[in-house]
Amino acid sequence: MTFPSRLPDPVRLDPASVPSLRWGVIGPGWIAERFVRSVQRFTQQKIVGIESRNGDRAAAFARQFDIPHAFDGAMSGHPEIDALYIATPHPFHAAMARRGLEAGKPVLVEKPICVSAEETADLIGCARKYDVFLMEAYWTDFLPKFSVLRKTLADGLIGDITTVLADHGEFFPPDHRILRADLGGGPMLDLGTYVVGLATGVLGRPDHVVAQSVPAASGVDGQTGMVLHYKGGAQAVLHTTLLSHTPCEATIGGRRGMITLPGKFYTPGPFTVTANDLKTRLVFEEPCSSYDGLHYQVEHMAWCIGQGLRESPIRPLSASLMAMETMDRARIAGRETR
């Protein structure tokens, strides 16, 4: 197979097919700030409510982002809310999402969708019971960059995939919530979602998971190295740490070539497709805009709702469950080998 002269274009939604929804945000934290800023700047979606257990925090967030309604209690049943975004700490995702689903509101849950595969399966069952849309806010999958990447892999440009390499590490001070066990601490449910999500997105469910974890001073996992094995011979070698900064790069290797994604591989930015001769290259160019890209998932979800769907064709609930099952297996294996 010869390389084409250019990479495919990203799939883009027709703006006329995306209804403008009224969104309520639960949890006025760091990711919620970036989510609201991106949605307000780049879309026609409306953020009309913010909920927190702390009424003063909700009110301050509402003033900062010109949001008309602030709630210190349940917002899910409010008639002016069309859809919910859950941005609380991980252990509260399931309960908050369930509350929204029971109220009949479509729900976007910040990644990880839950803290375990069992909890995820229960939440998916709830969405199906009430026949309401549910999606994990795994924003990477909805970026134009990953639209092109999926098409490149589907076209077989680099041949059968043999290898996925991915790393994500950041340093966090001792008082950061990622070091608290009661808030779902450790790298796996934060940074690790990206490396595992890339591997399972490209290779699917692993047949065998090998892992080694090292504890942080607070007792949570500090870093984990993983090898995912597949019966066809493919492997994914993954690493995540909250003890130090790392390059956050990724490589997808195939029998005809490789794709390299510089850090931070899971955010908007470029990637390069290189043939086995190491001379023939195609480059996807995109500004490195980081969290500005959060709006793509919101527009996709609004489109899905407009189409009458109950889950995303890009990030189906089965993909979220498979990634969570893999993370569970890695966490168990990693602790057993300490």
C-alpha positions in Angstrom: 0.0 0.0 0.0 1.4 3.4 -1.0 0.9 6.4 1.2 -1.6 9.0 0.0 -0.5 12.6 -0.6 -2.5 13.9 2.4 -4.3 12.8 5.5 -8.2 12.7 5.6 -10.1 15.7 6.9 -11.7 15.6 10.3 -15.4 14.9 10.5 -17.2 18.1 11.3 -20.8 18.5 12.5 -23.2 20.7 10.5 -24.0 23.5 12.9 -27.7 23.4 11.8 -27.9 19.8 13.1 -26.7 20.8 16.6 -29.6 22.0 18.9 -28.7 24.7 21.5 -29.3 23.1 24.9 -29.5 24.6 28.3 -26.8 23.0 30.5 -26.5 22.6 34.2 -23.0 22.0 35.7 -22.6 20.1 39.0 -19.4 20.8 40.8 -17.7 24.3 40.4 -14.1 23.1 40.3 -11.0 23.3 38.1 -12.3 21.3 35.2 -15.7 22.9 35.3 -14.1 26.3 34.9 -12.4 25.2 31.7 -15.5 23.4 30.5 -17.7 26.4 30.9 -15.1 28.8 29.3 -14.7 26.6 26.2 -18.5 26.1 25.8 -19.3 29.8 26.2 -16.5 30.8 23.8 -16.9 28.3 21.0 -20.5 27.1 20.9 -24.2 28.1 20.9 -24.8 25.9 24.0 -26.1 27.7 27.1 -24.8 27.2 30.6 -27.8 28.2 32.7 -27.1 26.6 36.1 -24.3 25.6 38.5 -24.8 23.4 41.6 -22.5 22.9 44.6 -23.0 21.6 48.1 -21.5 25.0 49.1 -24.0 27.7 48.1 -21.3 30.4 48.3 -19.1 28.6 45.9 -22.0 28.1 43.5 -22.9 31.8 43.7 -19.3 32.9 43.1 -19.0 30.6 40.1 -22.3 31.9 38.7 -21.1 35.5 39.0 -17.7 34.6 37.4 -19.3 33.0 34.3 -22.5 35.0 34.1 -24.7 31.9 34.8 -28.3 32.8 35.7 -29.0 30.1 38.4 -26.9 28.9 41.3 -28.0 25.9 43.4 -26.9 24.6 46.8 -29.1 21.6 46.4 -30.5 19.3 43.6 -30.6 21.1 40.2 -31.5 18.0 38.2 -35.2 18.5 38.1 -35.2 22.2 37.3 -37.4 22.8 34.2 -34.9 25.2 32.6 -32.2 22.5 32.5 -32.0 20.4 29.3 -28.8 18.5 30.1 -26.3 18.0 32.9 -22.5 17.9 33.1 -21.1 16.2 36.2 -17.7 17.7 37.3 -17.6 16.6 40.9 -14.7 14.5 42.3 -14.7 10.9 41.0 -16.4 9.1 43.9 -19.5 11.3 43.5 -20.0 10.8 39.7 -22.2 7.8 40.0 -24.7 9.2 42.5 -24.9 12.6 40.7 -25.3 11.0 37.3 -28.0 8.6 38.6 -29.9 11.5 40.0 -29.9 13.2 36.7 -30.9 10.1 34.8 -33.8 9.5 37.2 -35.0 13.0 36.5 -35.0 12.3 32.8 -32.0 14.6 32.0 -29.2 13.6 29.5 -26.0 13.4 31.4 -22.3 14.0 30.5 -20.0 12.7 33.2 -16.5 13.9 33.5 -13.9 11.1 33.0 -13.6 8.6 34.6 -17.3 7.9 34.3 -17.2 6.1 37.7 -14.5 4.7 40.0 -14.9 1.0 39.0 -16.2 -1.2 36.3 -19.0 -2.5 38.6 -20.2 1.0 39.3 -20.0 1.9 35.6 -22.1 -1.1 34.7 -24.7 -0.2 37.3 -24.8 3.4 35.9 -25.2 2.2 32.3 -28.0 0.0 33.5 -29.7 3.0 35.1 -29.4 5.0 31.8 -31.0 2.1 29.9 -33.7 1.6 32.6 -34.8 5.3 32.2 -34.1 5.4 28.5 -31.9 8.5 28.9 -28.7 9.6 27.1 -25.5 9.0 29.0 -21.9 9.7 27.9 -18.5 9.9 29.5 -16.7 13.2 29.0 -13.6 11.6 27.6 -13.0 14.8 25.6 -10.0 13.4 23.6 -12.1 11.2 21.4 -14.1 14.2 20.1 -11.2 16.3 19.0 -10.6 16.8 15.2 -7.2 15.3 15.7 -8.6 12.0 16.9 -11.2 12.0 14.1 -8.4 12.1 11.6 -6.4 9.5 13.7 -9.4 7.0 13.7 -9.9 7.4 9.9 -6.1 6.9 9.3 -6.1 3.7 11.3 -9.4 2.5 9.7 -7.9 3.0 6.2 -5.0 0.8 7.2 -2.4 3.3 6.4 0.1 1.9 8.9 -1.1 -1.7 8.5 -2.0 -4.1 11.3 -1.3 -2.5 14.7 1.4 -4.2 16.7 2.3 -1.7 19.4 0.8 1.2 21.4 3.2 3.1 23.7 1.8 5.9 25.9 2.9 7.8 28.9 1.3 10.5 31.1 3.0 11.9 34.2 2.6 15.1 36.2 4.0 16.2 39.5 1.5 17.1 42.2 2.1 18.8 45.6 1.3 16.8 48.8 -2.0 18.7 49.5 -3.5 18.0 46.0 -6.8 16.1 46.0 -5.2 13.5 43.6 -3.2 12.2 46.6 -6.4 11.7 48.7 -7.8 8.1 48.8 -11.2 9.4 49.8 -11.4 11.4 46.6 -10.4 8.5 44.3 -6.7 9.5 44.3 -3.8 8.0 42.4 -2.9 8.5 38.8 -5.0 5.8 37.2 -8.4 7.5 37.4 -7.0 10.8 36.2 -3.9 10.7 34.0 -4.1 7.0 33.4 -7.5 7.3 31.7 -5.7 8.8 28.7 -3.1 6.1 28.3 -5.6 3.2 28.9 -8.2 4.9 26.7 -5.8 5.2 23.8 -4.8 1.6 24.1 -8.3 0.1 24.4 -9.5 2.5 21.7 -6.9 1.3 19.2 -6.5 -2.4 20.3 -9.7 -3.2 22.2 -10.1 -5.3 25.3 -6.7 -6.9 26.4 -6.5 -10.6 27.0 -3.9 -10.2 29.7 -2.8 -7.3 31.9 0.5 -7.1 33.7 1.2 -4.1 36.0 3.4 -2.8 38.8 2.4 0.0 41.1 4.5 2.1 43.5 2.7 3.9 46.4 2.9 7.6 47.0 3.6 8.9 50.5 -0.1 9.4 51.2 -0.8 5.7 50.5 -2.5 6.0 47.1 -0.8 4.6 44.0 2.0 6.9 43.0 2.8 5.5 39.6 1.9 2.4 37.6 3.6 0.7 34.6 1.4 -1.6 32.5 1.7 -4.1 29.7 -1.5 -5.1 27.9 -1.3 -8.3 25.9 -3.5 -9.3 23.0 -3.9 -12.8 21.5 -3.0 -11.6 18.0 0.4 -10.5 19.2 -0.2 -6.8 19.8 1.0 -5.2 23.0 0.4 -1.8 24.7 3.1 -0.5 27.0 1.7 2.2 29.3 2.9 4.3 32.2 1.3 6.9 34.4 2.6 8.8 37.4 1.8 11.6 39.7 5.3 11.7 41.2 7.0 13.6 38.3 6.5 15.3 35.0 7.0 13.1 31.9 6.9 13.8 28.2 3.2 12.6 27.8 3.9 11.2 24.3 2.4 8.3 22.5 3.2 6.1 19.5 1.0 3.7 17.5 3.1 1.1 15.6 1.9 -0.9 12.7 3.5 -3.3 10.1 3.7 -0.5 7.5 4.6 2.5 9.6 3.9 4.4 12.8 2.0 7.3 14.2 3.8 9.6 16.7 1.8 12.0 18.9 4.0 14.5 20.8 3.0 15.5 24.3 0.4 16.1 25.5 -0.8 13.5 23.1 -4.4 13.6 24.3 -4.9 17.3 23.7 -5.3 19.3 20.5 -2.1 19.3 18.5 -0.2 17.7 15.7 0.7 14.1 14.9 3.0 12.5 12.3 2.5 9.3 10.2 5.8 7.8 9.1 6.2 4.9 6.6 8.7 2.1 7.3 11.3 3.7 5.1 11.4 6.5 7.7 11.4 9.1 4.9 7.8 9.2 3.8 5.8 11.3 6.2 2.4 12.9 6.5 1.7 15.5 9.2 -1.6 16.5 10.8 -1.2 20.2 11.8 -3.4 21.7 14.6 -2.7 24.4 17.2 -1.9 23.1 20.7 -4.9 24.7 22.3 -5.2 22.4 25.3 -8.6 22.7 27.2 -10.1 25.0 24.6 -11.1 21.7 22.9 -13.5 20.7 25.6 -16.4 22.1 23.6 -16.3 19.4 20.9 -17.7 16.8 23.2 -20.6 19.1 24.2 -21.5 19.8 20.6 -21.4 16.1 19.8 -23.7 15.3 22.7 -26.1 18.0 21.7 -26.1 16.5 18.2 -26.7 13.0 19.6 -29.7 14.3 21.6 -31.0 16.1 18.5 -30.8 12.8 16.6 -32.7 10.9 19.4 -29.7 8.7 20.3 -29.2 7.3 23.8 -25.4 7.0 23.6 -22.6 8.3 21.5 -21.4 6.5 18.4 -17.9 7.9 19.0 -17.7 7.1 22.7 -20.3 4.4 23.3 -20.9 3.2 26.8 -19.2 -0.1 26.0 -16.0 1.8 25.4 -16.2 3.5 28.7 -16.9 0.2 30.4 -14.0 -1.6 28.6 -11.5 1.1 29.7 -12.7 1.0 33.3 -12.5 -2.8 33.3 -8.9 -2.5 32.1 -8.0 0.1 34.7 -9.5 -2.1 37.4 -7.4 -5.1 36.2 -4.2 -2.9 36.1 -4.8 -1.5 39.6 -5.4 -5.0 41.1 -2.4 -6.4 39.3 -0.2 -3.5 40.2 -0.9 -3.8 43.9 -0.5 -7.5 44.0 3.1 -7.2 42.8 4.2 -4.6 45.4 
